[in-house]
Amino acid sequence: LVRFFNRQLELWDDARKRYTDLKTVVTKELEDEDTGIILKAQFNPARIVSTAASIDKKAIAARPCFLCKDNRLKEQMVKPLHTAEAETAMDLLVNPFPILPEHFTIPAREHQPQNISGVYGEIYHVLDCYPELTVFYNGPKCGASCPDHLHLQAGTTGVVPIQAQWARISRTARIVVSVADGEDISIINGYVTPAMLVRARS
C-alpha cells in the first residue's frame, strides 16, 4: 500500500503538490466547554474543489462522473480490491484532494448511487487487508462530493480527532440494543453532538 501510494505521487504532479501542501495546512483546536472534547478546524484551500462542489441533480447530470473508470485522469493509478465475499467490486485510488497524510478513495467499479447498505462487508475487507487504515463513508446528503457513485474513503489512522479521543468519548456510550457479546448499538452523549455507535464483529 505504501509503495502504491508513493508511486502514485511520483507520477502525479498535482496530487503530489496537494500532499506536500497538506503539511502547511493551518489547524486550530477548539475545546467544547461542556465535554472537554477537542475539535479541529482545518484551513485547507485545496479541498474547496470537493467541499464546494455542486451536488444538485442538474450539476451532477451535466458532468461526467469522475469516479467512473473511463472518466478518471490518465495519471490515476488503480489498485483493485479482490475478495470473494464482497457484494460490490471496488478499487482503491489515491485521493488527489487529501485531508489526511495518506488518503484513499474506494469507488465501486460499477456506477451506482452512494448507498452504504451494500458495502458493509467491503469495509471489513479493506480493514482486514490494511489494518493501518481508517475507513469512512460520507452519505449522499452528508458531505459526499460524488453522491452519484458509490464510494468509501480511507486514510491514516489516529489523526481524526474523534478517533484520537475515542477512549474518553466511548466511556459515555449507553447500550440501547445488544445483539451479542461485543456487538451492540449505543447512544453517545459525551460528545459535542449526540452520536450513534454501532459495534460489530460480523
Summary of the structure (lengths in Angstrom):
residues: 202
radius of gyration: 18.0
end to end distance: 24.9
largest distance: 49.3
contacts: 513
relative contact order: 0.14
helix: 30%
strand: 27%
